[in-house]
Amino acid sequence: MFKKVIYFLVLGVFIYSSTQWIWGVYQYHRNSRDYQHIKEIYQEIILDDEIKIEDENPNEKLFNKLIEINPDTVAWISIENTNIDYPVVQGENNDYYLNINFNGVRNKGGAIFMDYRNNPVDFDQNTIIYGHRMRDGSMFSHLTKFSRDRSFFNNNDKIYLKTREGDYIWKVYSVYVVEANNYYITPNFSTEEEHLQFLQYTVKKSMYKKEVELNITDRILTLSTCSYEFDNARLVVHAKLISKKLY
Protein backbone atom coordinates (compact mmCIF):
# COMPACT_ATOMS: atom_id res chain seq x y z
CA MET A 1 0.00 0.00 0.00
CA PHE A 2 2.78 2.40 0.97
CA LYS A 3 4.61 1.72 -2.30
CA LYS A 4 1.44 2.47 -4.26
CA VAL A 5 1.05 5.80 -2.47
CA ILE A 6 4.66 6.71 -3.27
CA TYR A 7 4.16 5.63 -6.88
CA PHE A 8 1.09 7.79 -7.37
CA LEU A 9 2.75 10.74 -5.63
CA VAL A 10 5.75 10.50 -7.94
CA LEU A 11 3.46 10.07 -10.93
CA GLY A 12 1.45 13.11 -9.89
CA VAL A 13 4.57 15.24 -9.52
CA PHE A 14 5.78 14.07 -12.94
CA ILE A 15 2.46 14.87 -14.61
CA TYR A 16 2.31 18.28 -12.95
CA SER A 17 5.90 19.11 -13.91
CA SER A 18 5.35 17.97 -17.48
CA THR A 19 2.18 20.01 -17.75
CA GLN A 20 3.94 23.11 -16.45
CA TRP A 21 6.81 22.60 -18.89
CA ILE A 22 4.48 22.16 -21.85
CA TRP A 23 2.50 25.24 -20.80
CA GLY A 24 5.72 27.24 -20.53
CA VAL A 25 6.86 26.18 -24.00
CA TYR A 26 3.45 27.07 -25.39
CA GLN A 27 3.60 30.55 -23.86
CA TYR A 28 7.02 31.20 -25.39
CA HIS A 29 5.70 30.04 -28.76
CA ARG A 30 2.51 32.08 -28.46
CA ASN A 31 4.36 35.25 -27.51
CA SER A 32 6.86 34.78 -30.33
CA ARG A 33 4.06 34.28 -32.83
CA ASP A 34 2.08 37.29 -31.62
CA TYR A 35 5.06 39.64 -31.76
CA GLN A 36 6.19 38.31 -35.13
CA HIS A 37 2.80 39.30 -36.52
CA ILE A 38 3.14 42.80 -35.05
CA LYS A 39 6.65 43.14 -36.51
CA GLU A 40 5.35 42.14 -39.94
CA ILE A 41 2.76 44.92 -39.73
CA TYR A 42 5.49 47.35 -38.69
CA GLN A 43 7.79 46.38 -41.57
CA GLU A 44 5.00 46.52 -44.12
CA ILE A 45 4.06 50.07 -43.14
CA ILE A 46 7.57 51.43 -42.56
CA LEU A 47 8.87 50.09 -45.88
CA ASP A 48 5.96 51.57 -47.83
CA ASP A 49 7.69 54.15 -50.06
CA GLU A 50 4.42 55.92 -50.81
CA ILE A 51 4.02 56.77 -47.13
CA LYS A 52 7.54 58.14 -46.91
CA ILE A 53 7.02 60.36 -49.93
CA GLU A 54 3.47 61.57 -49.51
CA ASP A 55 2.75 61.71 -45.79
CA GLU A 56 3.61 64.75 -43.71
CA ASN A 57 3.84 62.37 -40.76
CA PRO A 58 5.15 58.96 -41.88
CA ASN A 59 4.57 57.55 -38.39
CA GLU A 60 0.86 58.31 -38.28
CA LYS A 61 -0.33 55.28 -40.25
CA LEU A 62 1.88 52.97 -38.20
CA PHE A 63 0.61 54.21 -34.87
CA ASN A 64 -2.99 54.32 -36.03
CA LYS A 65 -2.66 50.59 -36.75
CA LEU A 66 -0.81 49.79 -33.52
CA ILE A 67 -3.29 51.76 -31.42
CA GLU A 68 -6.11 49.92 -33.17
CA ILE A 69 -4.60 46.69 -31.81
CA ASN A 70 -3.67 48.15 -28.41
CA PRO A 71 -4.78 51.67 -27.39
CA ASP A 72 -1.94 51.79 -24.83
CA THR A 73 0.71 51.96 -27.58
CA VAL A 74 3.11 54.89 -27.11
CA ALA A 75 6.29 54.00 -29.04
CA TRP A 76 8.36 51.49 -30.96
CA ILE A 77 11.86 50.62 -29.73
CA SER A 78 14.67 49.00 -31.70
CA ILE A 79 18.38 48.40 -31.13
CA GLU A 80 20.69 47.35 -33.96
CA ASN A 81 22.38 43.94 -33.75
CA THR A 82 19.86 42.74 -31.19
CA ASN A 83 16.39 41.26 -31.50
CA ILE A 84 14.97 44.21 -29.54
CA ASP A 85 12.39 45.49 -32.01
CA TYR A 86 9.07 45.89 -30.25
CA PRO A 87 6.07 48.12 -29.69
CA VAL A 88 6.07 49.94 -26.35
CA VAL A 89 2.91 50.28 -24.29
CA GLN A 90 2.07 52.26 -21.16
CA GLY A 91 -0.39 51.04 -18.57
CA GLU A 92 -2.03 52.67 -15.57
CA ASN A 93 0.62 51.07 -13.35
CA ASN A 94 3.89 49.16 -13.69
CA ASP A 95 2.35 45.76 -12.93
CA TYR A 96 -0.28 45.17 -15.62
CA TYR A 97 2.01 44.51 -18.57
CA LEU A 98 4.32 42.22 -16.63
CA ASN A 99 2.04 39.33 -17.61
CA ILE A 100 -0.05 40.74 -20.45
CA ASN A 101 1.40 40.92 -23.95
CA PHE A 102 0.80 43.53 -26.65
CA ASN A 103 -2.31 41.73 -27.88
CA GLY A 104 -3.84 41.81 -24.41
CA VAL A 105 -3.26 38.09 -23.86
CA ARG A 106 -2.02 36.79 -20.51
CA ASN A 107 1.53 35.60 -21.06
CA LYS A 108 4.60 35.42 -18.84
CA GLY A 109 6.59 37.26 -21.52
CA GLY A 110 4.44 40.32 -20.97
CA ALA A 111 5.10 43.44 -23.01
CA ILE A 112 7.75 46.11 -23.34
CA PHE A 113 6.28 48.99 -21.37
CA MET A 114 7.04 52.56 -20.38
CA ASP A 115 6.81 53.64 -16.76
CA TYR A 116 3.27 54.81 -16.09
CA ARG A 117 4.59 58.07 -14.61
CA ASN A 118 6.40 59.12 -17.78
CA ASN A 119 5.14 61.55 -20.39
CA PRO A 120 5.33 59.61 -23.68
CA VAL A 121 5.05 62.74 -25.83
CA ASP A 122 7.28 65.30 -24.15
CA PHE A 123 9.99 63.15 -22.59
CA ASP A 124 10.80 63.59 -18.90
CA GLN A 125 14.28 64.00 -17.49
CA ASN A 126 14.42 60.21 -17.25
CA THR A 127 12.18 57.99 -19.39
CA ILE A 128 12.08 54.39 -18.18
CA ILE A 129 11.17 51.35 -20.28
CA TYR A 130 10.89 47.84 -18.82
CA GLY A 131 10.95 44.37 -20.34
CA HIS A 132 11.40 40.79 -19.21
CA ARG A 133 14.63 38.86 -19.73
CA MET A 134 13.24 35.74 -21.35
CA ARG A 135 15.14 32.46 -21.66
CA ASP A 136 14.48 32.24 -25.39
CA GLY A 137 16.31 35.53 -25.95
CA SER A 138 13.17 37.57 -26.57
CA MET A 139 11.94 40.84 -25.07
CA PHE A 140 14.82 42.63 -23.25
CA SER A 141 17.13 39.59 -23.00
CA HIS A 142 19.61 41.08 -25.46
CA LEU A 143 20.34 43.97 -23.12
CA THR A 144 22.85 41.54 -21.65
CA LYS A 145 24.98 42.12 -24.75
CA PHE A 146 25.84 45.55 -23.36
CA SER A 147 27.00 44.13 -20.04
CA ARG A 148 28.78 41.00 -21.29
CA ASP A 149 30.71 42.51 -24.18
CA ARG A 150 32.68 45.75 -23.89
CA SER A 151 33.09 45.86 -27.67
CA PHE A 152 29.35 45.63 -28.17
CA PHE A 153 28.82 48.37 -25.58
CA ASN A 154 31.24 50.63 -27.44
CA ASN A 155 30.17 49.90 -31.00
CA ASN A 156 26.42 49.27 -30.84
CA ASP A 157 25.36 52.23 -28.79
CA LYS A 158 22.30 53.56 -30.64
CA ILE A 159 18.73 53.05 -29.46
CA TYR A 160 15.95 54.08 -31.82
CA LEU A 161 12.61 55.17 -30.46
CA LYS A 162 9.72 55.96 -32.74
CA THR A 163 6.52 57.70 -31.58
CA ARG A 164 3.56 59.15 -33.40
CA GLU A 165 5.16 62.58 -32.98
CA GLY A 166 8.68 61.81 -34.18
CA ASP A 167 11.84 59.71 -34.38
CA TYR A 168 14.45 59.77 -31.62
CA ILE A 169 18.00 58.45 -31.39
CA TRP A 170 19.61 57.78 -28.02
CA LYS A 171 23.28 56.97 -27.37
CA VAL A 172 24.12 54.35 -24.74
CA TYR A 173 26.71 55.49 -22.21
CA SER A 174 26.15 53.34 -19.11
CA VAL A 175 25.32 49.76 -18.14
CA TYR A 176 25.33 48.17 -14.71
CA VAL A 177 23.60 45.72 -12.38
CA VAL A 178 21.91 47.10 -9.30
CA GLU A 179 19.43 46.04 -6.66
CA ALA A 180 15.96 47.15 -7.70
CA ASN A 181 15.24 50.54 -6.18
CA ASN A 182 13.36 53.71 -6.95
CA TYR A 183 16.39 55.91 -7.66
CA TYR A 184 17.36 54.87 -11.18
CA ILE A 185 13.69 54.88 -12.19
CA THR A 186 12.96 58.41 -10.99
CA PRO A 187 11.26 60.26 -13.89
CA ASN A 188 11.98 63.81 -12.70
CA PHE A 189 13.97 65.49 -9.96
CA SER A 190 12.88 68.31 -7.67
CA THR A 191 16.05 70.37 -7.97
CA GLU A 192 18.86 70.88 -10.46
CA GLU A 193 21.29 69.56 -7.86
CA GLU A 194 19.37 66.31 -7.47
CA HIS A 195 19.15 65.94 -11.23
CA LEU A 196 22.89 66.50 -11.64
CA GLN A 197 23.64 63.97 -8.90
CA PHE A 198 21.54 61.42 -10.75
CA LEU A 199 23.41 62.02 -14.01
CA GLN A 200 26.74 61.62 -12.22
CA TYR A 201 25.46 58.44 -10.58
CA THR A 202 24.60 56.87 -13.95
CA VAL A 203 28.12 57.51 -15.22
CA LYS A 204 29.87 56.33 -12.07
CA LYS A 205 27.90 53.07 -11.86
CA SER A 206 28.73 51.91 -15.37
CA MET A 207 30.72 48.69 -15.83
CA TYR A 208 32.55 50.28 -18.74
CA LYS A 209 33.65 53.88 -19.07
CA LYS A 210 32.73 55.97 -22.07
CA GLU A 211 33.36 59.64 -22.78
CA VAL A 212 30.06 61.44 -22.38
CA GLU A 213 29.00 64.98 -21.61
CA LEU A 214 25.84 65.30 -19.56
CA ASN A 215 24.01 68.34 -18.29
CA ILE A 216 20.62 69.04 -16.78
CA THR A 217 19.06 69.82 -20.16
CA ASP A 218 19.74 66.28 -21.41
CA ARG A 219 16.99 63.70 -21.66
CA ILE A 220 17.88 60.19 -20.49
CA LEU A 221 16.38 56.87 -21.58
CA THR A 222 16.65 54.05 -19.03
CA LEU A 223 16.06 50.42 -19.99
CA SER A 224 15.56 47.93 -17.18
CA THR A 225 15.31 44.14 -17.07
CA CYS A 226 15.84 41.33 -14.59
CA SER A 227 19.31 40.09 -13.70
CA TYR A 228 20.37 37.11 -11.60
CA GLU A 229 23.62 38.00 -9.88
CA PHE A 230 21.73 38.38 -6.59
CA ASP A 231 18.18 38.63 -5.30
CA ASN A 232 16.10 41.40 -6.83
CA ALA A 233 18.89 42.39 -9.24
CA ARG A 234 18.24 44.56 -12.29
CA LEU A 235 20.30 45.14 -15.40
CA VAL A 236 20.13 48.82 -16.30
CA VAL A 237 21.12 50.60 -19.51
CA HIS A 238 21.18 54.40 -19.77
CA ALA A 239 21.23 56.37 -23.02
CA LYS A 240 21.29 60.08 -23.82
CA LEU A 241 19.01 61.68 -26.42
CA ILE A 242 21.24 62.87 -29.26
CA SER A 243 18.82 63.36 -32.16
CA LYS A 244 15.14 63.92 -32.78
CA LYS A 245 13.00 64.51 -35.83
CA LEU A 246 9.51 65.79 -35.10
CA TYR A 247 6.55 65.59 -37.47
Secondary structure as a PSIPRED ss2 file (coil, helix, strand):
# PSIPRED VFORMAT (PSIPRED V4.0)

   1 M C   1.000  0.000  0.000
   2 F H   0.000  1.000  0.000
   3 K H   0.000  1.000  0.000
   4 K H   0.000  1.000  0.000
   5 V H   0.000  1.000  0.000
   6 I H   0.000  1.000  0.000
   7 Y H   0.000  1.000  0.000
   8 F H   0.000  1.000  0.000
   9 L H   0.000  1.000  0.000
  10 V H   0.000  1.000  0.000
  11 L H   0.000  1.000  0.000
  12 G H   0.000  1.000  0.000
  13 V H   0.000  1.000  0.000
  14 F H   0.000  1.000  0.000
  15 I H   0.000  1.000  0.000
  16 Y H   0.000  1.000  0.000
  17 S H   0.000  1.000  0.000
  18 S H   0.000  1.000  0.000
  19 T H   0.000  1.000  0.000
  20 Q H   0.000  1.000  0.000
  21 W H   0.000  1.000  0.000
  22 I H   0.000  1.000  0.000
  23 W H   0.000  1.000  0.000
  24 G H   0.000  1.000  0.000
  25 V H   0.000  1.000  0.000
  26 Y H   0.000  1.000  0.000
  27 Q H   0.000  1.000  0.000
  28 Y H   0.000  1.000  0.000
  29 H H   0.000  1.000  0.000
  30 R H   0.000  1.000  0.000
  31 N H   0.000  1.000  0.000
  32 S H   0.000  1.000  0.000
  33 R H   0.000  1.000  0.000
  34 D H   0.000  1.000  0.000
  35 Y H   0.000  1.000  0.000
  36 Q H   0.000  1.000  0.000
  37 H H   0.000  1.000  0.000
  38 I H   0.000  1.000  0.000
  39 K H   0.000  1.000  0.000
  40 E H   0.000  1.000  0.000
  41 I H   0.000  1.000  0.000
  42 Y H   0.000  1.000  0.000
  43 Q H   0.000  1.000  0.000
  44 E H   0.000  1.000  0.000
  45 I H   0.000  1.000  0.000
  46 I H   0.000  1.000  0.000
  47 L C   1.000  0.000  0.000
  48 D C   1.000  0.000  0.000
  49 D H   0.000  1.000  0.000
  50 E H   0.000  1.000  0.000
  51 I H   0.000  1.000  0.000
  52 K H   0.000  1.000  0.000
  53 I H   0.000  1.000  0.000
  54 E H   0.000  1.000  0.000
  55 D C   1.000  0.000  0.000
  56 E C   1.000  0.000  0.000
  57 N C   1.000  0.000  0.000
  58 P C   1.000  0.000  0.000
  59 N C   1.000  0.000  0.000
  60 E H   0.000  1.000  0.000
  61 K H   0.000  1.000  0.000
  62 L H   0.000  1.000  0.000
  63 F H   0.000  1.000  0.000
  64 N H   0.000  1.000  0.000
  65 K H   0.000  1.000  0.000
  66 L H   0.000  1.000  0.000
  67 I H   0.000  1.000  0.000
  68 E H   0.000  1.000  0.000
  69 I H   0.000  1.000  0.000
  70 N C   1.000  0.000  0.000
  71 P C   1.000  0.000  0.000
  72 D C   1.000  0.000  0.000
  73 T E   0.000  0.000  1.000
  74 V E   0.000  0.000  1.000
  75 A E   0.000  0.000  1.000
  76 W E   0.000  0.000  1.000
  77 I E   0.000  0.000  1.000
  78 S E   0.000  0.000  1.000
  79 I E   0.000  0.000  1.000
  80 E C   1.000  0.000  0.000
  81 N C   1.000  0.000  0.000
  82 T C   1.000  0.000  0.000
  83 N C   1.000  0.000  0.000
  84 I C   1.000  0.000  0.000
  85 D E   0.000  0.000  1.000
  86 Y E   0.000  0.000  1.000
  87 P E   0.000  0.000  1.000
  88 V E   0.000  0.000  1.000
  89 V E   0.000  0.000  1.000
  90 Q C   1.000  0.000  0.000
  91 G C   1.000  0.000  0.000
  92 E C   1.000  0.000  0.000
  93 N C   1.000  0.000  0.000
  94 N C   1.000  0.000  0.000
  95 D C   1.000  0.000  0.000
  96 Y H   0.000  1.000  0.000
  97 Y H   0.000  1.000  0.000
  98 L H   0.000  1.000  0.000
  99 N C   1.000  0.000  0.000
 100 I E   0.000  0.000  1.000
 101 N C   1.000  0.000  0.000
 102 F C   1.000  0.000  0.000
 103 N C   1.000  0.000  0.000
 104 G C   1.000  0.000  0.000
 105 V C   1.000  0.000  0.000
 106 R E   0.000  0.000  1.000
 107 N C   1.000  0.000  0.000
 108 K C   1.000  0.000  0.000
 109 G C   1.000  0.000  0.000
 110 G C   1.000  0.000  0.000
 111 A C   1.000  0.000  0.000
 112 I E   0.000  0.000  1.000
 113 F E   0.000  0.000  1.000
 114 M E   0.000  0.000  1.000
 115 D C   1.000  0.000  0.000
 116 Y C   1.000  0.000  0.000
 117 R C   1.000  0.000  0.000
 118 N C   1.000  0.000  0.000
 119 N C   1.000  0.000  0.000
 120 P C   1.000  0.000  0.000
 121 V C   1.000  0.000  0.000
 122 D C   1.000  0.000  0.000
 123 F C   1.000  0.000  0.000
 124 D C   1.000  0.000  0.000
 125 Q C   1.000  0.000  0.000
 126 N E   0.000  0.000  1.000
 127 T E   0.000  0.000  1.000
 128 I E   0.000  0.000  1.000
 129 I E   0.000  0.000  1.000
 130 Y E   0.000  0.000  1.000
 131 G C   1.000  0.000  0.000
 132 H C   1.000  0.000  0.000
 133 R E   0.000  0.000  1.000
 134 M C   1.000  0.000  0.000
 135 R C   1.000  0.000  0.000
 136 D C   1.000  0.000  0.000
 137 G C   1.000  0.000  0.000
 138 S C   1.000  0.000  0.000
 139 M E   0.000  0.000  1.000
 140 F C   1.000  0.000  0.000
 141 S H   0.000  1.000  0.000
 142 H H   0.000  1.000  0.000
 143 L H   0.000  1.000  0.000
 144 T H   0.000  1.000  0.000
 145 K H   0.000  1.000  0.000
 146 F H   0.000  1.000  0.000
 147 S H   0.000  1.000  0.000
 148 R H   0.000  1.000  0.000
 149 D C   1.000  0.000  0.000
 150 R H   0.000  1.000  0.000
 151 S H   0.000  1.000  0.000
 152 F H   0.000  1.000  0.000
 153 F H   0.000  1.000  0.000
 154 N H   0.000  1.000  0.000
 155 N H   0.000  1.000  0.000
 156 N C   1.000  0.000  0.000
 157 D C   1.000  0.000  0.000
 158 K E   0.000  0.000  1.000
 159 I E   0.000  0.000  1.000
 160 Y E   0.000  0.000  1.000
 161 L E   0.000  0.000  1.000
 162 K E   0.000  0.000  1.000
 163 T C   1.000  0.000  0.000
 164 R C   1.000  0.000  0.000
 165 E C   1.000  0.000  0.000
 166 G E   0.000  0.000  1.000
 167 D E   0.000  0.000  1.000
 168 Y E   0.000  0.000  1.000
 169 I E   0.000  0.000  1.000
 170 W E   0.000  0.000  1.000
 171 K E   0.000  0.000  1.000
 172 V E   0.000  0.000  1.000
 173 Y E   0.000  0.000  1.000
 174 S E   0.000  0.000  1.000
 175 V E   0.000  0.000  1.000
 176 Y E   0.000  0.000  1.000
 177 V E   0.000  0.000  1.000
 178 V E   0.000  0.000  1.000
 179 E E   0.000  0.000  1.000
 180 A C   1.000  0.000  0.000
 181 N C   1.000  0.000  0.000
 182 N C   1.000  0.000  0.000
 183 Y C   1.000  0.000  0.000
 184 Y C   1.000  0.000  0.000
 185 I C   1.000  0.000  0.000
 186 T C   1.000  0.000  0.000
 187 P C   1.000  0.000  0.000
 188 N C   1.000  0.000  0.000
 189 F C   1.000  0.000  0.000
 190 S C   1.000  0.000  0.000
 191 T C   1.000  0.000  0.000
 192 E H   0.000  1.000  0.000
 193 E H   0.000  1.000  0.000
 194 E H   0.000  1.000  0.000
 195 H H   0.000  1.000  0.000
 196 L H   0.000  1.000  0.000
 197 Q H   0.000  1.000  0.000
 198 F H   0.000  1.000  0.000
 199 L H   0.000  1.000  0.000
 200 Q H   0.000  1.000  0.000
 201 Y H   0.000  1.000  0.000
 202 T H   0.000  1.000  0.000
 203 V H   0.000  1.000  0.000
 204 K H   0.000  1.000  0.000
 205 K H   0.000  1.000  0.000
 206 S C   1.000  0.000  0.000
 207 M C   1.000  0.000  0.000
 208 Y C   1.000  0.000  0.000
 209 K C   1.000  0.000  0.000
 210 K C   1.000  0.000  0.000
 211 E C   1.000  0.000  0.000
 212 V C   1.000  0.000  0.000
 213 E C   1.000  0.000  0.000
 214 L C   1.000  0.000  0.000
 215 N C   1.000  0.000  0.000
 216 I C   1.000  0.000  0.000
 217 T C   1.000  0.000  0.000
 218 D C   1.000  0.000  0.000
 219 R C   1.000  0.000  0.000
 220 I E   0.000  0.000  1.000
 221 L E   0.000  0.000  1.000
 222 T E   0.000  0.000  1.000
 223 L E   0.000  0.000  1.000
 224 S E   0.000  0.000  1.000
 225 T E   0.000  0.000  1.000
 226 C E   0.000  0.000  1.000
 227 S E   0.000  0.000  1.000
 228 Y C   1.000  0.000  0.000
 229 E C   1.000  0.000  0.000
 230 F C   1.000  0.000  0.000
 231 D C   1.000  0.000  0.000
 232 N C   1.000  0.000  0.000
 233 A E   0.000  0.000  1.000
 234 R E   0.000  0.000  1.000
 235 L E   0.000  0.000  1.000
 236 V E   0.000  0.000  1.000
 237 V E   0.000  0.000  1.000
 238 H E   0.000  0.000  1.000
 239 A E   0.000  0.000  1.000
 240 K E   0.000  0.000  1.000
 241 L E   0.000  0.000  1.000
 242 I E   0.000  0.000  1.000
 243 S E   0.000  0.000  1.000
 244 K E   0.000  0.000  1.000
 245 K E   0.000  0.000  1.000
 246 L E   0.000  0.000  1.000
 247 Y C   1.000  0.000  0.000
